[in-house]
Amino acid sequence: MIDACIQTENRLLTLEETLTRIESSIEPIIDAEKVNLHDALGRVLAESVISPIDLPYHNNASMDGYALASSDINPNHPFSLNLIGTSWAGRPYDGSILPGQCVRIFTGGVVPEALDTVVMQEHVQRIGEIVHFPAKLQALQHVRIAGEDIAKNALLITAPKRLSAIDLGLLASAGIYQVNIKRKIKIAFLSTGDELTPLGQPLAPGNIYDSNRYMLSALLKEEAFSTTDLGAVPDDKDRLENLLTAAAETHDAIITTGGASVGEADFIQEILDTIGQVELWKIAVKPGKPLAFGSIGNCRLFGLPGNPVSVVLAFQRIVIPGLRFMAGLSPEKPLQLTAICQESIKKSPGRLEFIRGVLSQSDNGEHQVRSAGKQGSHILSSMSYANCFIVLPGDCQGIKKGDRVVVEPLSTWID
C-alpha cells in the first residue's frame, strides 16, 4: 500500500499549474534548416520522414543455414536436396532454382525469390553437394521479410522528435543522409549579485564564488541549444535592465539566477514589470519557491533563485519543460518509482518538497531510498551525492522509516 505522503498538493501555484501556464504562453519556434545526419544528433526533427525503401530492403536470412522452398519439405520424413550455390551477405545468388534444389545462405544474405525458408546449419547434414534435412521442418522460418520493419512510403519518424543515436541509425538504414530540423533555441544565461566572485580570484569577506553559471552552462549542453554566457552582473538595476533588453532582441530565452526573491536588491520582477511582462511569480515547491517567468518582447525569461540546489531543481522541472515546449516537443513526465524509505524525514505541510536522496535496489528488485544528507538549498554537496529526489506532496507532514515514498531518479543508472 502506498503511504499518505504519495499525493499531490493543491495549495498556492502548484508545479503542474506552473507548467501549464508556461506551456500556454510559449509559441514553438517554426524556423527549420536542413543538416547532414552527422550533425543531427540531439536536434529536433521539423518534418516527418517517409521511408523511400522497404526495411529490410529484401527478404534475407536471420541466421546461417540453407535456403529452400517450403514446397520441397517432406512433412513426415527426412529428405534431401541438391546444393546449387551460395548467397552471401552483399553477394546474393542470382541463378535459377528448380524444385529439389537449395542454396547455402549466410546471415543477412538475400533469400532467392523462389525460396521462402531457412534451416539452421546445425540441423542438417551435408555430404558433398547433397544436403540432408530432418523430418517435421517448420516452413517459412528464419527469413526476414522485406518491409516487415518499415514498408516503402510508410512513416519512418514522426516530427517533432529529438533525434537519438537510434533514430540516426534508422534514418541511415533507409538511405537518408539529410533531414529538416528546427533551428537551435538561442538561450542567454547570467548570474546576479554583488557577492559573486569569478573563479581564480580570492574571496573578499561576505563573497561567494559564482557556481550557478557553471552549472547552467553544463546543464544547457544540448545539441538543440545555442547558448550565450552573459557573465555575472552586480545588483545594479539599470545595468541589469539594459543587459536583459539587449539580450532579449537576439535570444529566444534568458535564464537568470539570483534576484528572483523579494529583497531590496532583487530586481528581476521589477524589471519585467517595466520592460516586459510577468507571467507567474513564486510556486509551492521546495526548494525553489521564488521563481519568475515572463517575457521581454518575444523572448521568454526564467528567473531562478540564487541558491544552487534551487537552480538545479527549477531547471530540471520547469526550465527544461519550458524549452521543450519552445522546441515544439510534447510534455514529458519524469520517471517515478516507489521505494521504501530507510529513515524518518521531517516535513511541514504547505509545499511540494523534493528531498535529495540516494536510491538503491536490492537483489530481489526492491527499491530503497535514504536522504543524501543536509537539505538546505545552499548545500550543493548533498545534490552531488544524490541520485534521486524523494517527492513529498504539499500536505505531507513527514514520513517514518519503512514508509513507501515516490522517488524520481536523476539517471536511469543507480549504484
N, C-alpha and C positions, 0 to 999 in steps of 0.2 A: 504493500500500500504506500502511495506517495504521501509524504507528510504535509502538514498545513502550510509549510513555507514554500510550496511549489504552487504559486498562484500568480495573478497579475495585479498591479496596482492601478487604481483609477483616480488618484488624487493628483492635483496640480496638472502640469502638462506632461503626460506620460511619454515614454520613449516612442511608442507606436504612434501617438498623435504628432510628435515631433517629426518623425519620418514621413508621415502622411502630408504634413504641411510643406515640408521641403520638396517632396515629390510634386505636389500640385503647383509649386511656384517655379519649377525648373522646366525650361524648354530644352529638349535634347538637341545637340548640335546636329546639323544636317550635312555639313561640308565633308566631302569624301575625296580620296585620292587612290590611284592605282599603284600598288607596290609589288615587287617580286616576293615570292614565297619566303626567301631567306630573311626578309625584313618584316614579315607579317606576324611573328610570334608576339602574343600579348595584345595585339591590336584588335579593334572591334570591327567585325565584318559589317559593311554598309549595305551590301546587296547579296541576297541569297544566291547560292551557286547550284547550277544544274549540272549533273554529270553528263559529259559528252560521250561516255562509253559505258558498256556493261562492266560491273565489278563483281566477280572476276571477269576478265575480258573474254575468256574462253573456258570451256569445260576442261578441268585439269585434275590430276591425281592428288589426293591428300596424303599419299604415302607411297613408298617404293613397292613395286609388285608387278603384276601382269594385267593388262587391259584386255577385256574380251567382250563379246556381245552376250547379253543375258539370254538370248535365244539359243545359244550353244550350251547352256548349263543343263546338265542332266540332274533333275531334282532328287533322284533316288540312288544314284550310283556314281562312283568316281568316273572321270572322263579325261580325255587327253586332247590337246590342241597343238597345232603346228605354230612354232615361233617364227615370225617373218620379219621382225625388225625391232627397233628401239625408239622410244620417244623420250628425249631428254628435256629438262627444263631449258627453254630457249632454242631447242633444236627438235621440233616435232617430226614425227614420222609422217611422210606425205605420200606413201604408196597406197595402192588399192588393197582392200581387205576383203577376203571371201569367207563364207561360213566355214567353221572349223579352224580358223586361224586366230592368233593372239599376238600381242605386242608387249615387249618388255617396256616398263614405264617407270619413271622416277618422280619423286615428289615435285609437283609444280609442272610436270610435263603435260602437254596438250593430249587430251583423250581423243583419239581419232573419231571422226564423225560417225562411223559405223559401229562404234563400241560405246558401252554405257556402264561398265562395271570394272572395278579394280579389285584384285585379290592380293592380299599381302604376300610378299615373297616367302615369308616363313611358313605359309600354309600350302605351298606347292612343292613338287619335286621336278627338277629339270634334268633331263638326260639328253644331251646334245641339243637338237632343235625341237625336241618334243617336251611339252610341259604337261605334267600330270596334276589334275585338280581333284580335291576331295568331293565327296557327295554332300548334298544339302547345303550348297553355297547360297548365300544371300545375294540376290540380284540388286543392281543399282547402288552398290555400296562404294564408299571411299572415292567418290567423284564430287568435286566442287563444281556446281552448275554455274554457267555464265549468267551474270546478273543476279545471282541469289543474294548478294550483299546489297548492291545498288544497281537498278536497271538503268539502261541508257535513257536520258531525258528525264530521269527522276530527280527529286530534290536531294542534293548531296549534303549541304549545310545551310541551315536557316539563319538569316540575319534578323536582328543583330546578335552577334555572339563574340565573346572574347576568345580569340583563336589560341588553342593549346598546341602543344607539340603533336598530340594525336591528330588534331584537326589538320595540321600541316601535312602529316603523313597521308591522311585520307585524300586531301586535295592533290597531293603529288601522285597518289595511286591512280587518279583519274587523268593524269597528264596536265593538270592545271598548274601553271607557274606564276600567274599574276592574279591578284584579287583586288576588288574595290573595298577599301576600308575607310572608316571615319578618321578625319584628321585628329591629331593628338589634342587632348584638352590642355589648354595653357593655364598653368597654375603658378601663382606667386605666393611665397610664404615669408613670414618675418616674425621676429620676437620683439616684444616691447618691454621697457622697464629701465629706469636709471641704474638699477643694481646689477645689470648684466655686464659681465666682463668677457672679452674674447679669450679663447684658448691661447695659451702661450704667454699671457700676461699675468703678473702677480695679482692676487686678490686684495683689494682695499677693504678696510673694515666695513661690514654690512653688505658686501657684494657677493654675488654668486657667478659661477660660470654659466654661459649660455648653452645649456644642454638641449633645450627643446628644438632648436633649429637643426641640430644634428640628427635628432630622432625623426623629425619631419622629413628631412632630406632623404633619410633611408626608407621611411615608410612610403614615400612617394616614388620610389624606384620601380615604376611600372612602365612598360613599353607604350602604354596608351596615354601617358602623361608627358608633357613638356614643362619643365619647372624652372622657375627663376627665384634664386635666393636673394631677398631684398635686405638681408642682414638684420642686425639688432638696432632698434630705434628707441631712443630715450623717451621719457614721459614728457613729450613736447607736443601739445595738441596740434598746433599749426603745422609742424613738420610732418607729423603722422598723417594729418588730413591731406596735405599736398602729395605725400608718397602714395597714399591709397587712391587718390583721384587719378594720378598718372598711371598707376598700375592697372586700374580698372579699365582704362582705354585699350589696353593691349592684352588683357588676360580674360579667361572665362571664369576663373575663380581665384579668390585670395583667401589664404589661411593665416590667421594671426594667433599668437599665443601671448597671454597676459593682457591686461587691460580690459577684460571682459567681466569684471566684478562691479562693485558699487563704490569703490574708493574714490577719493578726490582726484587721483591721478589715473583713473581708468576711463579712457576716452572713447572706446570703440562704439558704445551705444550713442553717445553724444554726437560723434562724427557721422554715424549712419543717419541720425535724425536730421543732420544738416545737409549732407550731400547725397543721401540715398534713402533707403527705406529699411526699417527693422521689421522682419517677419515674425520673429519669436525671440524670447528673452527668458532664460532660466528654465530648467526642466527638472522633473522629480527623479533625478538619478544621482547616485553617489558612488564614486567620485565624479565630478563633472557638472555640478548644478549650474554654475554661471557659464552659460553658453549663448552666444549671439549668432543669429543667422539673418542675413539681409541682403540687400543689393545696392550696388552703385552703378547706375545705368543698367547695362546688360550683364554686368559682372556680379557673380554671387560671392558673398563674403561669409566665411565661417570664423567666428571669433571664439577661440578656445580659451579655457582657463590657463593660468600660468603654471600651476603645479604639474609636474611631468607625468604622473600617473593619470591625472585627469586628461592630459593631452592624448595619451595613448588610447584610453577608453573612448573618448569623444571622437577621435579619428576613426577608430575601427567600427564603432557602432553608429556614427552619424555622418562623418565626412565621407567615408568610402561609399556608403549607400547613396549619398547625395551626388557624388561624382559618377556613380554608376547610372543614376537617373539621367545625368547630363550626357552620358555616352549613349543613352537610349537603351540600356540594358534593363532587364526585368529585375525587380527586387529579389534579394536573396535573404534567406533566414540562416542565422548561424546554427551550426550543428549543436544540438543539445542532447546530453545524456543524463541519466540519473546515477548517483553514486552514494555510497554510504559514507557519511562524514565521520572522521576518526577523532573528532574533538568537538567540544561545545564552542559556539560562536555567538557573541553578544550582538544584538541589533535593536535599535529603536524603530518603531513604526513610523512611516511617513514617506520614505523614498525607496525606489528600486535600487538595490545595492549590489555592486559587483565586488566580491571578495577575491583577492588574488589567492589562488590555490595550487596545490601540487596533486595532480591526478595520477593514479597508478591502477594497474589491472592485475588481479591475482591469477594464479594458474588456471582456476576454473572459470575465468572470464568476468568475475565480479569487479566492478569499478569501485575504487575507494578514493577519498579526497581528504586533504588536510590543508590548513592555512599555510601560505607561503611565508608568513612572518608578519611583521608590523604592517598595518594597513593605512597609515597616513598617506594622503595624496601627494606628499612631498617625498615619500620614501620609495626611491626607484629600485633599490636593491631587491626588494621582495617581488617587484614586477619582473626583474631579470631572472629571478629564481623560479617564478611561477610558470606553469604550462597550461593553466586554465583559469577561468573565472567561475567562482561559485555564485550563482544568481539567486539573490534573496528578494522577493517581491516587497512592495511597499508596506503591506500590513503584517509582514512577518515580524515577530517580537523575539527573534533569536532561535537558535536550534540547539539541540542536545546531541551529545556523542551517540552515534548509532542511527541518527535520523537519515532519511534519504533526502538528497537535495539535487537540484538541477545544476549541471555544470556545462560550461561552454569551452571546449578545448581550444587552445590557441594554435594548435597544429594537429595534423592527423596522426602524428607520431608521439608516443609517450615512452619515457624510460621504463 
